[in-house]
């Protein structure tokens, strides 16, 4: 049975990551749109700041099309931010929106989306089910999805609709993550400029596990760009401090350090410190329980670059 253009657009509105949704965008071949780019920016901000992108049913074609196009721009914009953590948050919020759409769509649509994405979710005798090994691959680390709580039958995990949608959400997130982030060199300059306006989540410092006065100089260092020794500043000072003293998550610690390195680049742009290096150092410092250099030992590292005593007294 042929699918009407109206149904096709509705499906793309709900599930913009599917093949036919992408084909619909390609067929319309839309020119650059400032409006859709701004809507994409709003979409990214909702994902990063609120952790969700609202889904609501509508019969207005223009609204559906605008939402589809904002998804296209949102993918470019979140890529332009250039941080893996933000890409993951964005993809998670998008997957939640589509899961909300599935909750009101009915079993036929759940099965159709699962089939296209290779999710191997099926329906029989009033229940959903999927192969045991697929369930283990996609089940969230959540008590409700614990295998011990599920009904098993001949290599299959039997599920209700809520559980099936929860599994499918994970599969959707994986699909959305494909080809993200888009390489920065492939992004239009308008996207790069617009991405600088995106509001990002504030990083909350939960308080030092040890006497904060001892680390006052590191807090001041984070507001003081330096032109040199940035590799050692990351692995000997900032990564251990943020992960083990301030007890920040890896994602948040990486974001703080990237912001600091970007400030440093304003006074000396040449550096090989990148996100991959920063992420590795944060992970390593956390796994080893490393503590940052003491102020006395740091004086040798920074030499005449920074007056640590003066820095601590500001």
N, C-alpha and C positions, 0 to 999 in steps of 0.2 A: 504494500500500500504506500502510495506516494505521501510524503510529509508536506503539509502546507507550509508556506513561508512564515505564517503567523506562529505555527507550532515550532518551527525551526528556530525562530527568534526567541521564543519563550524558553526553549531548551538552552540556547546560548546564553540567555540572561541568567539562568540558574547555574549552568555548568560551563563557564567560558573556556575551560581548559580542554574540552573535548575536541576531537578532530573536526567535526562539522562546524563547531563554533569558530574555530580558527579559519576554516574555509569561508565562512560567512563574512568575516572581516576582510579576507583576501579578495573576495568577489566584489565587495563594495568599493575597495581600493580608495579609502577615505583620504583626503588631504590632511595636512597637519591642522590640528584643532586646539587652540588655546583653551577653549572651554573644557574639552575632554581631558586635556592635560591637568587643568586645575582640579577637575573632579577626580582624576587619578591621584593627585597629591593628597586630596582629602581622604581618599580611600586608604592610602598608605598610612597617613597619620592616625586614622581610626584603628588600623591594625596594630600599629606600634604603641600607641598611647592607651587604647582601650582593650586591646586584645581581641577585637571582634569587628566584623563588617556586617551590618544589619541586613537581613533578608526580609523582604516584604512582597506579598503578591500584588501584582498590578496588571491591568489590561492595556495600559498606555504604551503603544509601540515606541514612541520617542524616548520614553523613560528606559525601556528595556535596551534599546540600542545604545543610549548614552552610557548605561551601566556596563554594557559589553565593552565599549570603547575605553571607558575609564580603567577597566582591567588591563587592557593593552598598555596604556600609559603607566599604570601603577607598576607593572613588571619592569619597565624601563627605569622608572624613578627609584624604586627600591634597589635596583642594581647600581644606580649612580651613587647611592650613599656609600657603597663599597665596603660593607661590613656583613660578614656571614650571619652574625646574630640577628640583625634586622631582617635579613632575607628569610631566616627561619621563622621569626615571629610573624612576618607578613604571610608566609605560606600557611602557617597554622591558622591564622584568622580567616584566610580565604577558604580553607577546608572546612572550618566551622560554619561559614555562611552556606556553603553548598550542602553540608549535612543538615542544616536547618531547612533547606529547600526540600531535601529528601524526606524529612519527617512528615511533610504534608502532601507528598507526591504520590505515595502508594507503592505497592510491591512491584508493579510492572516497571516503573521507572528506576527503582532501586536495582533490580536485576539487570536492566539495560545499561545503566552506568557501570555497574560492576563488571558486566561482560566486556564492555569496550576497554576497560582499564585492566583486564586480565585478572580481576579479583577472585574469580571462581567462587562466587557466592550464588547458591542455588535455592530453589524453593520446592518443598515436597511435604505432603501430609500436614499442611498448616504451619510449617516451620521453615526458617532459613537454615542452611547448613553450608559448610565449606570443608575442604580437605584439611586434615589434622595439621599437616606440615605448613600449609598456607596460614592457618590460624596462628601457629607459633611465630610465623614471620611478621605478622601484622598486628597482633594483639597488643594494645597499649599496656604499659607498666602500671596497671591500675587494678585494685582489688576486685572490682566488678568483673574484670575480664580474666581472672585467675582460672587456669585450666581446671583446677580442682573443683570449681563451682559449676563447670559446664557439663552438659550431657554428651556422652560420646557414643557413637554407634558405627562400627565397622570402618574405622579410619576417618570418620567424619565428626565434626563438632556441630551439634545442634544449637541453633540460636533463635531468639526472638528478634523482632524488628529493631528494637533499640540497640541490641548488641551488634546486629548486622550493620546498622548505620555507623556505629562507633568504629567497627573494623574498616568499613568503606571510607570513612573520613581519613584514616591513616593512609589508605591507598591513594586517595585524592591528593593529600598533601605531598606524597612522593611524586605524583604526576605534575603538580604545580611547580615543584622544585626543579623539574627537568629544564636544563639550559639556563638556570639562574645561578649566579648573577650573569646578566648579559655583559660581555666585555665592554669596559668603559669606552674604548676606542670606536665601538660600533654605535654609540649613543649620540643622537643629535645634540648640538650645543644648547638648544632650548631646554632639553631634558636635564642636562648637567646644571644649568643655571637654576632651573626650577627646583631641583633636588636640594639646593642649598637653603631653600626656604622651609623645608620640611621640619616640623617640630619633632624632636627625638625625646624618648623617655629620659627623665632625670635619673641619674645613678644615685641610689641611696647608700650612704655609708652607715653601716650598722653599729659603729662604735668599736674602738680598739679592744682587743682581748688583753693587751698588756698596757702598762702606763702610757697614756697618749703623749705626755710631755716629752718622752724619749724620742718620739717620731715627729715632733713638730716640724723639724727641718725638712722632712719628706713632703709634708703637706704644703710647705712653702715652695719646695722644689717643683711641685706639680703646677704652680702658677708662674714658674720662672723658666722660660725657654733657654736651652743651651745649644751652642753650635757644634759641640764635639762630645765624645765618649757616650754616645746615646745607646749603643749596643749594651755596654756594661751597666748603664743606668737602668735599662730594662731588666736585665737578668739578675743583677746584684741588689737592686734597690726596689724598683717599682713592682715587679711581678711578685716577689716575696711579701712585700708590704701589703699590697692590695688583696692578695689571696689568703694570706695567713694571719695578718694582723687586723686588717679591716674586714676579713671574712667575706669578701665579695665573691659572687659567682664568676666563673671563667668568662662568660659573655660580658658582664659588666666591667670586669677588670680590663679585658681587652679593649673595650670601648674607651675607658678612661685613658689608657696608655696611647691608643691611636690618636685621641684628641691632643694629648701632650706632644706627641711626635709631630703632629701637623703644625702645632704652634712653633716647635723648634725649626721646622722647615721654612718658616717665614723669615728666620734670621740666617739660616744656612740650609739651602734646599738639598744639598748632596747627602744622601743617606741610603743605606741598604736595609734599614729597619722596616720590615713590612708586617702585614697582619699575620702571616704564617709564622714568622719568627716570634712575634709577640704572643700568639696563641700557644706556641710550643713552650715558651718560657713560663707562662702562667700555669700551664698544665704540669710542667716539671716541678716548679716551685711548690705547687699544691701537693703533689705526690710525695715529695721529699720533706715537706714541712719546713722549708727553708725560712730563715728569718733574714730581714734586710741587713745590709751593712750598718754597723754603728756609725754614729756621726764622726767619731775619731778616725775610724778606718776609711770613711768616705773622704776625709780631707786629702788623703793621699791620691785617691781616684781623681778628684776634681782639681787638685793643685791650685793654680791661680785662676782657674775658670770661674769658680764661685767662692765667695767668702761665706762658709757655712755658719759661722758665728753670727755674722750680720744677718744672714738669711733667717736664722732661728729667732732673732730678736725683732723682726719686722712686726 
